[in-house]
């Protein structure tokens, strides 16, 4: 009979395996002619419902074609900001039909409730923080619409926060590409683990630290 601890960790292990499969699927687009289009679509989707951020694909594309780092950074920024608007629209018009399904899928009901308090304390600045950091951005975009956050500051915070994050990543890869590529090639598996830990850690930050 399996132990209680083993049964408790089974859902976590299954989720990590799912995230790794999605991560590998995201990366495979860098080897196709549709990498740039996939980057835009992924950045859009991640801002409202998809679990894997576009950063891994952004990294792979910039390392493969460093002179176009600014273009990939721009695609990622615009796609993500547009996806944030879609998340906002879900919160305004589709909360019952779709929004709560997304929140429940990520087991983020408790985090969603905490977002209201965060907005009351930090206003739209919390959107910028979520846009720039591993904090789960999709929860904030949907919550922004559901809680009636002013649309103009929301759009500006999304654009600036996402742009700062993605252009920083792309710019560093442009400047230090070859050494970073060797590092990534050597420690790829460990970086994947670290990436998943950061993804899950974003929810922990919302729950315990903010």
C-alpha positions as CSV (number, residue, x, y, z in Angstrom):
1,X,0.0,0.0,0.0
2,X,1.5,3.4,-1.0
3,X,2.5,5.7,1.8
4,X,0.6,8.9,2.6
5,X,3.6,11.0,1.7
6,X,3.9,9.3,-1.7
7,X,0.2,9.8,-2.4
8,X,0.5,13.5,-1.5
9,X,3.5,14.1,-3.8
10,X,2.0,12.2,-6.8
11,X,0.0,15.2,-8.1
12,X,3.0,17.5,-7.8
13,X,5.2,15.0,-9.7
14,X,2.6,14.7,-12.4
15,X,2.4,18.4,-12.7
16,X,6.1,18.7,-13.0
17,X,6.2,16.1,-15.8
18,X,3.4,17.9,-17.6
19,X,5.3,21.2,-17.3
20,X,8.4,19.6,-18.7
21,X,6.6,18.1,-21.7
22,X,5.0,21.5,-22.4
23,X,8.5,23.1,-21.9
24,X,10.0,20.8,-24.5
25,X,7.1,21.4,-26.9
26,X,7.6,25.2,-26.6
27,X,11.3,24.8,-27.3
28,X,10.8,22.7,-30.4
29,X,9.4,25.7,-32.3
30,X,12.9,27.3,-32.3
31,X,13.9,24.5,-34.7
32,X,11.1,25.4,-37.2
33,X,10.5,28.3,-39.6
34,X,7.6,29.4,-37.4
35,X,9.6,30.2,-34.4
36,X,8.9,34.0,-34.4
37,X,5.1,33.5,-35.0
38,X,5.1,30.8,-32.2
39,X,6.9,33.3,-29.9
40,X,4.1,35.9,-30.4
41,X,1.3,33.4,-29.9
42,X,3.0,31.8,-26.9
43,X,3.5,35.3,-25.3
44,X,-0.1,36.1,-25.9
45,X,-1.4,32.8,-24.5
46,X,0.8,32.9,-21.4
47,X,-0.7,36.2,-20.3
48,X,-4.1,34.7,-19.9
49,X,-4.2,30.9,-19.7
50,X,-1.1,29.0,-20.9
51,X,1.3,27.8,-18.1
52,X,4.7,28.1,-19.8
53,X,6.2,31.6,-20.2
54,X,7.7,32.6,-23.5
55,X,11.2,33.1,-22.1
56,X,12.6,29.6,-23.0
57,X,11.6,30.1,-26.7
58,X,12.8,33.7,-26.6
59,X,16.2,32.5,-25.3
60,X,16.5,29.8,-28.0
61,X,15.6,32.2,-30.8
62,X,18.0,34.9,-29.8
63,X,20.8,32.4,-29.3
64,X,20.1,31.1,-32.8
65,X,19.9,34.6,-34.5
66,X,21.5,37.2,-32.2
67,X,21.3,40.1,-34.6
68,X,17.5,40.0,-34.4
69,X,17.4,40.1,-30.6
70,X,15.4,43.4,-30.6
71,X,12.8,41.9,-33.0
72,X,12.2,38.8,-30.8
73,X,12.1,41.1,-27.7
74,X,9.5,43.3,-29.4
75,X,7.4,40.3,-30.6
76,X,7.4,38.9,-27.1
77,X,6.5,42.2,-25.5
78,X,3.6,43.1,-27.9
79,X,2.2,39.5,-27.8
80,X,2.3,39.4,-24.0
81,X,0.7,42.9,-23.6
82,X,-2.0,41.9,-26.1
83,X,-2.6,38.7,-24.2
84,X,-2.9,40.7,-21.0
85,X,-5.7,42.6,-22.6
86,X,-7.4,39.3,-23.5
87,X,-7.0,38.2,-19.9
88,X,-8.5,41.6,-18.8
89,X,-11.4,41.0,-21.1
90,X,-12.0,37.5,-19.6
91,X,-12.2,39.1,-16.2
92,X,-14.7,41.7,-17.4
93,X,-17.0,39.7,-19.6
94,X,-16.2,36.0,-19.3
95,X,-15.4,35.5,-15.6
96,X,-18.2,33.0,-14.9
97,X,-17.9,31.2,-18.2
98,X,-14.1,31.0,-18.5
99,X,-12.2,33.1,-15.9
100,X,-13.0,30.8,-13.0
101,X,-12.1,27.7,-15.0
102,X,-8.6,29.1,-15.6
103,X,-8.2,30.1,-12.0
104,X,-9.4,26.6,-10.8
105,X,-7.1,24.9,-13.3
106,X,-4.1,26.5,-11.6
107,X,-5.6,25.9,-8.2
108,X,-5.3,29.7,-7.7
109,X,-8.6,30.5,-6.0
110,X,-6.9,31.5,-2.9
111,X,-4.3,33.6,-4.8
112,X,-7.1,35.3,-6.7
113,X,-8.8,36.4,-3.5
114,X,-5.5,37.8,-2.3
115,X,-5.0,39.8,-5.5
116,X,-7.9,42.1,-4.4
117,X,-6.1,43.0,-1.3
118,X,-2.9,43.6,-3.3
119,X,-4.7,45.9,-5.6
120,X,-6.0,47.9,-2.6
121,X,-2.5,48.3,-1.3
122,X,-0.4,48.8,-4.4
123,X,-3.0,49.7,-7.1
124,X,-1.7,49.1,-10.7
125,X,1.9,48.9,-9.5
126,X,1.2,45.3,-8.7
127,X,0.5,44.7,-12.4
128,X,4.0,46.0,-13.2
129,X,5.5,43.7,-10.6
130,X,3.7,40.7,-11.9
131,X,4.6,41.6,-15.5
132,X,8.3,41.8,-14.7
133,X,8.7,38.9,-12.3
134,X,7.8,35.1,-12.1
135,X,4.6,36.0,-10.2
136,X,1.8,34.4,-12.2
137,X,0.8,37.2,-14.6
138,X,-2.3,35.5,-15.9
139,X,-3.9,35.7,-12.5
140,X,-3.4,39.4,-12.4
141,X,-4.6,40.1,-15.9
142,X,-7.9,38.3,-15.3
143,X,-8.2,39.8,-11.8
144,X,-7.6,43.3,-13.2
145,X,-10.7,43.0,-15.4
146,X,-12.8,41.3,-12.7
147,X,-11.9,44.0,-10.2
148,X,-12.4,46.9,-12.6
149,X,-8.8,48.2,-12.6
150,X,-8.4,51.3,-14.8
151,X,-7.6,50.1,-18.3
152,X,-5.0,52.7,-19.3
153,X,-2.7,52.2,-16.3
154,X,-3.1,48.5,-16.7
155,X,-2.0,48.6,-20.3
156,X,0.9,50.9,-19.5
157,X,2.1,48.7,-16.6
158,X,1.8,45.6,-18.8
159,X,3.7,47.1,-21.7
160,X,6.5,48.6,-19.6
161,X,6.8,45.6,-17.2
162,X,6.7,42.9,-20.0
163,X,9.0,45.0,-22.2
164,X,11.6,45.5,-19.5
165,X,11.6,41.8,-18.8
166,X,11.8,40.5,-22.3
167,X,14.2,43.2,-23.7
168,X,16.5,42.6,-20.7
169,X,16.6,38.9,-21.4
170,X,17.1,39.4,-25.2
171,X,19.7,42.2,-24.7
172,X,21.8,40.1,-22.3
173,X,21.7,37.2,-24.7
174,X,22.8,39.5,-27.5
175,X,25.7,40.9,-25.5
176,X,26.9,37.6,-23.9
177,X,25.5,35.0,-26.3
178,X,28.3,32.5,-26.8
179,X,29.2,32.1,-23.1
180,X,25.6,31.8,-22.2
181,X,24.9,29.3,-24.9
182,X,27.7,27.1,-23.7
183,X,26.4,27.4,-20.1
184,X,22.8,26.6,-21.2
185,X,24.0,23.6,-23.3
186,X,26.0,22.3,-20.3
187,X,23.4,22.7,-17.6
188,X,20.2,22.5,-19.6
189,X,18.5,19.9,-17.4
190,X,19.3,21.8,-14.2
191,X,18.0,25.0,-15.8
192,X,14.8,23.3,-16.7
193,X,14.4,22.2,-13.0
194,X,15.2,25.7,-11.9
195,X,12.7,27.2,-14.3
196,X,9.9,25.0,-13.0
197,X,10.8,25.8,-9.5
198,X,10.5,29.5,-10.3
199,X,7.2,29.0,-12.0
200,X,5.7,27.3,-8.9
201,X,7.6,29.7,-6.7
202,X,5.6,32.6,-8.2
203,X,2.4,31.3,-6.6
204,X,4.2,30.8,-3.3
205,X,5.3,34.5,-3.4
206,X,1.7,35.6,-3.9
207,X,0.5,33.4,-1.1
208,X,3.0,34.0,1.7
209,X,5.1,37.1,1.0
210,X,2.8,39.7,-0.6
